[in-house]
Amino acid sequence: MKPPVDLSPELFAALALALGLIVGSFLNVVIHRLPRGESLVRPGSRCPRCSHAVAPWDNVPVLSYLWLRGRCRHCRARISWRYPAIELLTGVLFASVALRYGVTALTPVLLALTAALIASAAIDFDHRIIPDQISLGGLLLAILVVPGVHALAGTPLATALLRSGAGALLGGGLLWLVGFSHARVSTALGRRFEHWPGEGEALPRPGHLDYWVWFPGVGLGDVKLLAMIGAVVGPVGVLETILAASLAGLGLGVAWALVTRRWSAPFGFGPAIAAGALVVILVPHDPFPW
């Protein structure tokens, strides 16, 4: 399908980079406020120490951080380096997606997925949760939008619907099966975990919902996140995501053990899933062979 506008790859990537920097600034708000149940709109950006409102000229992605040398203009409190890092990461990934896919109807979908992955990874790293607003909201949007995008590109709508549905079921279903099987085997072997089932709490029984959805090591948020990814990249892409995420998780697990000096220290699997999905999206190959 011919692009609606004629942009050079370099210009399109530059525009995507600028958009990514702006979106990354908003993602910082999402990462900080969403797990706390706070509004993403009000109040505006404020210094967490002195509560002084951040002026628009002090809220320019990356540049304001450099200009202020990483400190609040009013109280001189340090600003976390992670704010410009998230902005820059989002910008670079947006530009990479733009270069990889060009001006197509699929590109905005993959940009939205990229933003969701960054937010999910950061929130899971901080809190070991993945908000349903991102995973289930993204899953619903993907099921509704992605088949239509592929249909516009010439794929039969029935095939596109089947591909998104199969990807969601395969991604979420496989990870659920891993978590469920691990829980059952661990129970049979008499194993106990630091956060499962919890001090003084009995193991869940088949008649309770927790028996089916509450697992040690694998959170239901990971299952829903992988279902969202599968709805976008399809069944083959989600299998590739699982493989890449497993390798990324191994590397992150070793790094986290070295940092905490505990080989059993828990950590969220969301960053590994996000990294695996980004590899599938960005590595040159056909992510939609079926």
N, C-alpha and C positions, 0 to 999 in steps of 0.2 A: 504494500500500500504506500503510495507516495506521501511523504511528509507534508503537513499542511503549510509549513513555512520552510523557506530555504535558508538555513543557517550553516555556516561552516562548523566542523566539529570543534574547533578551538573556541569559537565564540560561544557555542552552546555549552561547552564545558565551563567556560568562564562565568556564564550566567548561572549555571547550576552550582558552581562554587559559591557565588554571592548568595544565592538562595539558601544553600546549605549552612552558611555562616549565620544567617538570620534564623533559620529553623533551629540550628544548634543552640542559639541563645534562648529560644523558647523551650527547648528540651531541658535546659538547665532548670527552668521553672517547674517543668513536669516532674523531673527526677527528684527535686527537693520537696514539692508540695503534694503530689498525688499520693504517695504512701502515707502521708499524714492526714489525708482527707481534707486538705485545704483547697480553697478556690484557686484556679489557675489564672483568674482574671484580676481579682481584687484581694488585697491591695497590690499596687504596682511594686516593682523591684525596690527593695530596701536593704540597707546594710544590716546584717544579722546582729551586729554589736550595738550600734548607736541608733538603729531604726530610722535613719535619715533616708528619705526617698532618693533613689538614684536618678540623676538628671539624664535626659535623653542623650546628651553628648558624652556622658560617662557610661553609656550602655551600648556603645558601638562594639560589635563582636570583635574580639581579639585586640583590636587597636586600642580601645580604652584601657584594657588591662595593662598593655605595654606603656601607654602614656602615663598612667597612674602608678606605674611600677609595682603593680600587684597590691595596692593599698587603697582603703576607702579615702576619698577626698576630705572627709570631715573629721573622722576619728583616727585615721591612719591605721586602722586594724587591717591585718593581712587578708587578702582575698585568695581563696583557694585556687591553686593552679589548674584545678580540674575544670573550672568554668571555661577558660579559653581553650583547654584541651578538647572538651566536648564540642565546642563551636568549630574548632579547626578540623577535628575528626569528621564531623558531619559535612563540612564543606568539601573536604577531600573525597569522601565517599560519594557524595552527590556528583562531583565532577567525574569520578571514575565511572559511575553508572551512566552518566550522559555520554561519555566517550565510548562506552561499551555498547550501548543500545541506540544512540542517536535520537533524532526527533521522531519518536514513534508514540503511539497511544499507550504502549506498555511502560514507557519510561516513568511517567508520573506514579504509576502503581508501585514500581520498584523503588522509587524515591520515598514514597510513603512507608513501604516495608522497611527500608533502611532506617528511617527515623524511628519507627516502632522498635526495631531491633536494638538501636543504641539506647533508647530509654529503658527498655526491658533489661538489658544487660547491666546498666548502671544501677537501677533500682534493686535488681536481684543481688548484685554485689554488696550493696549497702544493707539491705533488709532481708534478703533471702525470700523475697516474694515477687511475684509478677502480677501486677494489677489486672483484674478482669477487663477494665476499661480498655486496656491495650490488646490483650490476647483475644478475648471473646469479641470485643468491638472490631478488632482487625479481622478476625475470622468471618464475622458476618459481612463486613464490607467486601472482603475478598471473594466470598461465595457469590455476592451480588454483582460485583464489578468485573472481576477477572474473566469470567466466561464471555462477557460482552466485548471486552477488549480483544480477546482472541478471535471472536466471531467477526469483528471488524477487519481483522487481518486475514480472514479467509477460512478460518477453522470452522467446521460445522458447529452450530450452537450446542447440539446434543453432545458432541465429543468434548467441547470445552467445559460444559457443565459436569460431565462425567469425570474429566481430568481433575478439576478443582475438588469435587467431592471425594474422589478416590485419594487424592493427595492429602486432604484433611484427615480422612479416616485412617489412612495408612500411617501418617506421621504421628497423630495423637494416639492411635491404637497400639502401635508398636511400643512406644514409650510407656503407655499405661501397662502393657503386658509385662514389660521389664520390671516396672515398679511393683506390680501386683505379685509376680512370681518371686521376686526378691523378698518381699514381705512374708509370703507364705513359707518359703524355704527357711528364712531367718527364724520365724516362729517355730517351725518344726525342730530346728536345731537348738532352740532355747536362747537365741541371741537377743541382747538388749542394746538399744542405742541411746545416746545422750538425750535426744529429743523425741524418742518414740518408744513406747506410747506416752511417756511422761511419768514423772515421779508420782507414785501412788495410783496411777491409772491402769485399768485392766486392758489387756489386748482386745482390739475390736473383734466382734463375732460376726458371722455371715449375715445375721439378721439386722446388722447396723450398717448404715451408709459408709461409715469410716472404714469398714472392712474392705470396701471396694475402691475407695478413693484416697485413703490416708496411708502413705508409705514412708519408710525410712529411706533417705538418700535421694528419692525422686519425688518432687513436689507436683501436685496437680497443675500448678501454674506452668511447669515445664511441658506437661502434656498439652495444655491448651495453646501454648506458644508454638509448639511444633505443628499442631493442627493448623494454626493460622499460616505458618510458613508453607505447609503442604498445599493449602488452598491456593497459594500463589504460584509455587514452582511445580506443582503436580507430583505424581507418585515417584517418578524417577528422580526428580530434583530433591524430594524430601529424603529418599534413601541416601543420596549423595550427601545431604545435609547431616544426617545421622552419622555417617562414616566420618565426615570432616569434624563434626562436633565431638565425637569420641576421641579423636586424636588431639583436638584442642583441649578437651577436658583433661586428658592425661597430662599435657604440658602445664595447664593451669593448676592441676592438683599437686604436681611436683613443686611448682613455684610457690604455691600457697603453703605447702608443708615446710619448705625452706624458710619462708618468712616467719611463720608462726612457730617453727621448730616442733611441730606436732604432726605426725603422719595421719592422725585420725581427726584433724581439725576440719569441721564441716565448712563447706562453701557452696554458694549457689551455682547451679549448672547452666543458668540462663546465659552468662557471658560466652560459654563454650558453644551453646546452640546458636547464638547470634553470630559468632565468628564463623561457624560452619555454614550457615545460610549465606553470609556475605561472600565466602569463598565460592560457593556454588553460583551465586549471581554474577560475580566479577571475573572468575577464571574463564578464559575463552573456550567455550564449547557450547553445544546446543543444550540448554537447560530444559527445553520442552520437546523432547524427541517424540512424545506421544500426546 
